[in-house]
């Protein structure tokens, strides 16, 4: 199956990030399975865990990304669910729900987050754990040079995505990228891409989760890299 443009751009912009993988693997080892990943995309996290023997369910609302994941993980213990993170069900309870890469911050407000948290609580077995990565605020500029673009070549086409701005506004961070595509013949096309990330504190998330039957279970940190800011991971446990 040839990759769709949506699949390729997802791989370009998300596929190379690995700073969080040791933590997800540690949590999967301690919690057991199955593991549910929200917003799994083409499977950066789901495939990593499945290749290490974990049973994983990848949930995403984009059928093209899920098709790519299913093909890549055909020989692994993984399954996919096409659904929105605010309205989903799973066939059997899971031990761990992962919300990597600021997934909950892609939801526009507190009401939508609570909808997702209710679904997560319903999916978890008693004592099960939610691990949600968030960024509470953008750090101050330190004078470091801008990051290099994320680049991938597919069938002679070169895909390049350059982060050009992280604009901080009231209650959100707007991440702007420039996507450039070079054909095998050398012609160039480009288009802007924008992602809005709602900002809230770990305490606010813990308060919202408490209304859904999830209680605080600690916090962990994902270190920054030369290409990415660090994240705070909020751990929330489903009560008995």
C-alpha positions as a printed NumPy array, in Angstrom:
array([[  0.   ,   0.   ,   0.   ],
       [  1.439,   3.384,  -1.003],
       [  1.5  ,   5.998,   1.741],
       [ -0.98 ,   8.863,   1.569],
       [  0.227,  12.476,   1.904],
       [ -1.372,  12.682,   5.368],
       [  0.551,   9.59 ,   6.437],
       [  3.848,  10.912,   5.106],
       [  3.481,  14.323,   6.756],
       [  2.587,  12.638,  10.033],
       [  5.713,  10.488,   9.781],
       [  7.848,  13.521,   8.899],
       [  6.65 ,  15.698,  11.762],
       [  6.105,  13.071,  14.474],
       [  7.951,   9.887,  13.583],
       [ 11.474,  10.815,  14.679],
       [ 10.636,  11.92 ,  18.234],
       [ 11.861,   9.372,  20.785],
       [ 12.541,  11.203,  24.07 ],
       [  9.298,   9.934,  25.622],
       [  9.596,   6.287,  24.6  ],
       [ 11.599,   5.081,  27.642],
       [  8.899,   6.379,  29.99 ],
       [  6.031,   4.778,  28.058],
       [  7.953,   1.507,  28.01 ],
       [  8.597,   1.716,  31.762],
       [  4.911,   2.348,  32.476],
       [  3.81 ,  -0.479,  30.192],
       [  6.159,  -2.862,  32.   ],
       [  4.845,  -1.85 ,  35.418],
       [  1.13 ,  -1.716,  34.548],
       [  0.865,  -4.723,  32.277],
       [ -1.522,  -4.797,  29.362],
       [ -3.41 ,  -4.059,  27.367],
       [ -2.181,  -0.523,  26.651],
       [ -4.361,   2.043,  24.866],
       [ -2.687,   4.914,  23.026],
       [ -4.854,   7.928,  22.196],
       [ -4.044,   9.803,  18.99 ],
       [ -1.739,   7.014,  17.868],
       [ -1.327,   8.271,  14.3  ],
       [  0.918,   5.98 ,  12.276],
       [  2.13 ,   4.234,  15.414],
       [  5.293,   5.86 ,  16.718],
       [  4.466,   4.777,  20.291],
       [  2.108,   1.871,  19.575],
       [  4.62 ,   0.095,  17.347],
       [  7.475,   0.716,  19.795],
       [  5.556,  -0.972,  22.599],
       [  4.121,  -3.773,  20.461],
       [  7.597,  -4.65 ,  19.176],
       [  8.605,  -5.142,  22.802],
       [  5.887,  -7.682,  23.438],
       [  3.104,  -5.481,  24.792],
       [ -0.519,  -5.795,  23.683],
       [ -1.478,  -2.353,  22.393],
       [ -4.629,  -0.694,  21.071],
       [ -4.057,   2.378,  18.89 ],
       [ -6.917,   4.884,  18.726],
       [ -7.142,   7.695,  16.188],
       [ -9.875,   9.44 ,  14.222],
       [ -7.936,   9.412,  10.92 ],
       [ -8.552,   6.179,   8.977],
       [ -5.577,   6.762,   6.675],
       [ -3.14 ,   6.877,   9.591],
       [ -4.734,   3.808,  11.164],
       [ -4.445,   1.892,   7.887],
       [ -0.72 ,   2.627,   7.792],
       [ -0.367,   1.492,  11.413],
       [ -2.291,  -1.735,  10.799],
       [ -0.074,  -2.568,   7.839],
       [  3.139,  -1.846,   9.749],
       [  2.021,  -3.877,  12.753],
       [  0.366,  -6.78 ,  10.969],
       [  2.534,  -9.348,  12.773],
       [  2.32 ,  -7.717,  16.215],
       [ -0.091,  -7.745,  19.151],
       [ -1.894,  -4.571,  18.207],
       [ -5.323,  -3.508,  17.116],
       [ -6.803,  -0.191,  16.039],
       [ -9.916,   1.79 ,  16.902],
       [-11.195,   4.595,  14.684],
       [-12.732,   7.106,  17.084],
       [-12.439,  10.582,  18.52 ],
       [-10.613,  10.834,  21.857],
       [-13.701,  12.58 ,  23.248],
       [-16.122,   9.761,  22.406],
       [-14.825,   6.218,  22.373],
       [-15.251,   2.768,  23.883],
       [-12.96 ,  -0.265,  23.985],
       [-13.944,  -3.936,  23.924],
       [-12.237,  -4.783,  27.205],
       [-10.658,  -2.759,  30.022],
       [ -7.043,  -1.68 ,  29.671],
       [ -4.349,  -1.255,  32.309],
       [ -2.7  ,   1.836,  30.873],
       [ -3.89 ,   4.728,  28.708],
       [ -1.249,   6.903,  27.085],
       [ -1.907,  10.424,  25.805],
       [  1.477,  11.357,  24.341],
       [  2.564,  14.421,  22.409],
       [  0.16 ,  16.804,  24.166],
       [ -2.878,  14.915,  22.886],
       [ -5.219,  16.336,  25.526],
       [ -4.033,  19.833,  24.634],
       [ -5.348,  19.426,  21.101],
       [ -8.846,  19.482,  22.592],
       [-10.1  ,  23.081,  22.626],
       [-11.325,  23.417,  26.222],
       [-12.128,  21.989,  29.628],
       [-15.496,  20.524,  28.576],
       [-13.886,  18.534,  25.754],
       [-11.117,  17.334,  28.067],
       [-13.695,  16.087,  30.567],
       [-15.46 ,  14.2  ,  27.79 ],
       [-12.187,  12.471,  26.994],
       [-11.386,  11.836,  30.66 ],
       [-14.8  ,  10.193,  31.174],
       [-14.087,   7.848,  28.26 ],
       [-10.605,   7.12 ,  29.609],
       [-11.942,   6.308,  33.074],
       [-14.508,   3.952,  31.543],
       [-11.78 ,   2.213,  29.519],
       [ -9.432,   1.668,  32.471],
       [ -9.66 ,  -1.285,  34.837],
       [ -9.788,  -0.366,  38.556],
       [ -6.287,   0.73 ,  39.526],
       [ -5.399,   1.4  ,  35.9  ],
       [ -3.312,   4.419,  34.961],
       [ -3.579,   7.366,  32.575],
       [ -0.304,   9.036,  31.574],
       [ -0.838,  12.368,  29.802],
       [  2.016,  14.482,  28.455],
       [  1.47 ,  18.237,  28.631],
       [  3.441,  21.437,  28.266],
       [  2.241,  24.017,  30.763],
       [  3.961,  26.998,  29.115],
       [  6.652,  27.824,  26.598],
       [ 10.096,  28.42 ,  28.106],
       [ 11.827,  31.743,  27.603],
       [ 13.932,  32.063,  24.469],
       [ 17.56 ,  31.17 ,  25.225],
       [ 19.196,  32.441,  22.064],
       [ 19.739,  28.966,  20.64 ],
       [ 19.644,  28.652,  16.834],
       [ 16.32 ,  27.565,  15.315],
       [ 15.837,  23.825,  14.806],
       [ 16.576,  22.176,  11.506],
       [ 13.597,  21.03 ,   9.424],
       [ 12.233,  17.494,   9.653],
       [ 12.933,  15.885,   6.282],
       [ 12.002,  12.602,   4.623],
       [ 12.397,  11.281,   1.076],
       [  9.659,   9.017,  -0.335],
       [  9.802,   7.676,  -3.899],
       [ 11.987,  10.567,  -5.035],
       [  9.807,  13.223,  -3.39 ],
       [ 11.409,  15.215,  -0.574],
       [  9.129,  16.3  ,   2.281],
       [ 10.419,  19.043,   4.578],
       [  8.658,  20.572,   7.592],
       [ 10.237,  23.536,   9.385],
       [  8.957,  24.864,  12.718],
       [  8.975,  28.637,  12.251],
       [  7.057,  29.945,  15.262],
       [  5.476,  29.01 ,  18.587],
       [  3.207,  31.974,  19.275],
       [  1.862,  32.242,  22.816],
       [ -1.665,  33.632,  23.121],
       [ -4.347,  33.673,  25.819],
       [ -4.75 ,  30.066,  26.908],
       [ -2.958,  28.546,  23.933],
       [  0.253,  28.062,  21.988],
       [  0.037,  28.211,  18.204],
       [  2.748,  26.156,  16.509],
       [  3.351,  27.184,  12.922],
       [  5.289,  25.13 ,  10.398],
       [  6.238,  25.572,   6.773],
       [  5.763,  22.42 ,   4.72 ],
       [  7.828,  22.178,   1.538],
       [  7.596,  19.465,  -1.091],
       [ 10.236,  18.948,  -3.777],
       [  9.303,  16.713,  -6.72 ],
       [ 11.728,  14.251,  -8.321],
       [ 12.135,  16.821, -11.117],
       [ 13.088,  19.547,  -8.631],
       [  9.938,  21.686,  -8.557],
       [  9.069,  23.184,  -5.183],
       [  5.683,  23.731,  -3.576],
       [  4.985,  24.89 ,  -0.058],
       [  2.122,  25.481,   2.343],
       [  1.758,  26.664,   5.933],
       [  0.598,  24.323,   8.679],
       [ -0.729,  25.366,  12.078],
       [ -1.506,  23.451,  15.287],
       [ -3.226,  25.024,  18.303],
       [ -2.288,  23.674,  21.739],
       [ -4.515,  24.645,  24.669],
       [ -2.508,  25.489,  27.786],
       [ -3.468,  24.503,  31.331],
       [ -1.589,  23.454,  34.438],
       [ -1.089,  19.961,  35.754],
       [ -3.188,  20.968,  38.761],
       [ -6.062,  22.016,  36.518],
       [ -5.92 ,  18.684,  34.697],
       [ -5.89 ,  16.801,  37.989],
       [ -8.933,  18.768,  39.123],
       [-10.844,  17.975,  35.94 ],
       [ -9.869,  14.316,  36.187],
       [-11.143,  14.097,  39.754],
       [-14.675,  14.745,  38.492],
       [-14.289,  11.691,  36.243],
       [-13.085,   9.229,  38.872],
       [ -9.355,   9.631,  38.233],
       [ -7.062,  10.551,  41.122],
       [ -3.516,  11.988,  41.035],
       [ -0.796,   9.32 ,  40.981],
       [  2.34 ,  11.411,  40.538],
       [  4.133,  13.343,  37.827],
       [  7.105,  12.56 ,  35.618],
       [  9.239,  14.632,  33.275],
       [ 10.321,  14.056,  29.693],
       [ 13.583,  15.918,  29.057],
       [ 13.969,  18.431,  26.232],
       [ 15.995,  17.623,  23.142],
       [ 17.793,  19.841,  20.654],
       [ 14.629,  19.724,  18.506],
       [ 11.815,  19.593,  21.074],
       [ 10.765,  21.167,  24.352],
       [ 10.432,  18.963,  27.406],
       [  7.077,  17.76 ,  28.738],
       [  5.428,  17.089,  32.053],
       [  3.604,  13.777,  32.333],
       [  0.595,  13.761,  34.65 ],
       [ -0.265,  10.333,  36.077],
       [ -3.884,   9.663,  37.035],
       [ -5.28 ,   6.45 ,  38.5  ],
       [ -8.772,   5.059,  38.262],
       [-10.23 ,   4.295,  41.677],
       [-11.782,   0.972,  42.611]])
